[in-house]
Structures are given as structure tokens and as C-alpha cells.
Amino acid sequence: MKDYEMVIGLEVHCELSTESKIFCGCTTKFGGAPNTHVCEVCSGMPGTLPTLNKQVVEFAVKAGLALNCDITRNNKFDRKNYFYPDLPKAYQISQLYCPICRNGHVDIKTSNGTKSIGIHEIHMEEDAGKLVHDEATGMTRVDFNRCGVPLLEIVSEPDFRSAEEVIAYLTKIRDTMQYLGVSDCKMQEGSMRADVNLSVRPRGQEEFGTRTEMKNIASFKAIERAIEYECERQIDLIEGGGKVVQETRRWDDEKEYTYAMRSKEDAQDYKYFPDPDLMPVVISEEYLESIKAILPEFADAKRERYVSELGLTEYDADIITGNVTLVKVFETSGAKCGNYKDAANWILTDLLKLYKDEGVTPEDKEFDGDKLGTIITMVNDGKINRKSGKKILTAVFEEDVDPQEYADKNGLAQVSDASAIEPAIKKVIESNEKAVSEYLAGNEKNIQFLIGQSMRELRGKADPKTVKDILEKLLSEMK
């Protein structure tokens, strides 16, 4: 059997986080009742005219600059003609001849080191609707809510040679879009989708093999499994004397295999032509500079700064910068309490556990970093202990309470006055003569037992260090 390598190119679709659609004023909000976010324009009624949402252009330019692309100064829209039930106009407004971004690249890191992945182009386009298949009745219904939602399609060069590289690239694209604020990239809601174009060839051969396309795979794990399966399928087919057919295939994640949907079209099959209803988009130098001036600090730069300036470990910095929501919580809470290392510890140890226990992600449920900063300050100032801090954190996470009000209402304020702590410790000493005598005889482990009894007597409201100091002072006086 020959040694084969896979060759992969990706088409990544990111729904943009604009309030309205690309060519009309309908909302882009996810989750509305079927066919309620639709008007005459996005449903393709005869005689209607599109009006370009200028924020779509802004978001496209931001994405292009962040992904090291050349920005096309004079670009226009084209009609991509095809019939499908969820495309009411029977054409999609897209960009073929003059896409807004070209010739970019993304650097990724894998187990084999750093690699640059080329980006052929990024173009603006409108989304189609959605077919809803009812297995109970065998019927298919059409929901047009998604029609006209603005998309960026990011088309890579065929530079991938493994599933690991693909996932690293998709992670980088997702992080970049989220840092820019141009897309939430929630794959579970379809706001980030990937088409995988895959072929195989004998290792060392220059010529590409025949490719297949796997459409709209909706999770990183599914993409990884689909790539491995399709690679093996093509190799087995070739080794068995067959030929790979250029076609579009669908990945069934439950059954873990791909099956043919339709023959794969080429550009000429869509009969592209310039859209007569939309003017060309001209990007001026002044506009380009204004966008460059508002680009944010991205994950790689943040990671380096968190390590070099804020004292985080590379591991902690990598986890925090891998999620833009955690970045917001970290920077807000760290600034509030004045201790970024403490903020990182609370986030990675306690806050992420709350997300895990509830089965949600930081994107699904945002958390107020200012309130975390308040909790950390209360602990560090000795107003509450760490245990009470965790209890308040849980209440903030679940009910969004005010930390100080919750502490006051639930009697969580820490006892720090020695005159209030010492009588309770004396009572513990008197009640535990055996443990005390063994400690005085040299069994120093008993100090932990006595500290625990003292904390119980004080109902957990005292600082453990203060309790230990007073306990040791009183015991030393008994020697």
C-alpha cells in the first residue's frame, strides 16, 4: 500500500454580530419563531431592492486586517445563481470577482511546530434559510429567518495536511473573530460553520487528487472525525481500483460516516454576474486607517503580556486568553482588586468549576468581573475568609447578587478582632484536654485538629491564620 497524504482546504462561514441583516432592517437575533424575522427584501419578493449595511463592510475590513489580508479598495457584489428550497430569490448575493479581502495568512501551532496557512480570500455574502426536517411526519419545512443574515466566508489555501492543523486554524479564526467582536462564532447556533474540501495523493506527488466537499460541519470534534473518516474512505477507494468522484458529501456525526449529497459544482455552474442593484464598495485610505486604529489586542499579544507583565504562568495565560469572555472577567476583576494573579487563580480554580458543574460555557453565561474583583478584595482585606468568598461567588454566578450585600445578609463577615477570637479558642483548649496535652508533649500534628475545632466554634468566620497564631500563643504559655 502506498503512503498517502491528505490535502485540505477550508471554507469557514462566520455570521456577523450586526443588529440587522446585510441588505434589510430585519433582526439577526437567533432563536425567533420560524419565519418571523423576515421582510419583503430578505424573502426575495419581486421589485424589492437591497440596501447594504455599512457595518458589514466595517466588520469585513477588521477581519481582513486581523488575518493579514490585502484589502480590496474597489470591490462589488455578484449574484450566485442556484435553486434550493431555502433560497427564496433563487440566487445568493455574494462576491466572486472582487472579494473585499485577499492574500492573507494565519500562523498556527501544532505538535509539529509553527506553520503558516494561506488565506485565499474573504468575501461578504448573505446567508440562506434553513430546512427543518420532521422525522415524525417525514415532512420538511422552510424557516427563512436566517435569509439575509450577513456572513463572512473565509477561504483558505489547500495548505492543511492533518486534522490537527485544521482544528488549530479553526481555533485561531474563532478566537480572532471573537476578539474583534465581529462574530460570536457559536457553532451550536450555526454562527460558525466549516466546509472541508479534502483529497488524498501519494506522498511526494505534486498533483492534487480529486476532492470532495463536506458541508457545514458544526463542531470541532465532528470536523476532526469527518476528516479522518473521509481520508480513509478515499484511500480505500483508490487502493481498491476505484476513483474518487468530485461531489458534496454530508457528515453524519451519529453514524460517523459521510454520504453523497450531490455532484460538486464549479464556479461556472453558478452563472455569476454582477448584482445590478448594488453599487461598488470603495475603501478609502482614510477609512482603512480609521479601522486599523481601533483593532484590539489579540490573544497572542495578551498571552505574552500576561506572562511578562502580570506574572501569570504560560499555562494559566493560555487558558484565559483562549476565551474572550474569560479575558473580560480577568481584566475587570484584576483591575478591581489590584491583584491579577489572585484573579487568575479564582477564575481557573473556582469560576470554571461553576461553569462545568452547570454544564454551560462562558459564552453561554457571562459573569460580572467587577463582582469577582469585589469578592477577592473582601478576602484579601480580611473581611471574609476564602470559604465565604467561594459561597458568595456561587451566589453571584447563580443569582447575580451584590457581594457585599450578600455577605451582610448572610452573616459572612469575618471575625478579625483578637478579643473576640481568643475566648472561643480558650473554650476549645478547655474542652480538648487530651489533644492539648499530646500537643504539649510533642505531637505537633494536633495543632491542626485544634485549629479545626476553633474554626467550628467561630462558625468559620475567623481568619485561619489569626486563629493559628492565637492558638499557638496560648498553648506556648501553658508549657
Summary of the structure (lengths in Angstrom):
residues: 479
radius of gyration: 29.8
end to end distance: 82.5
largest distance: 98.2
contacts: 1496
relative contact order: 0.09
helix: 41%
strand: 22%
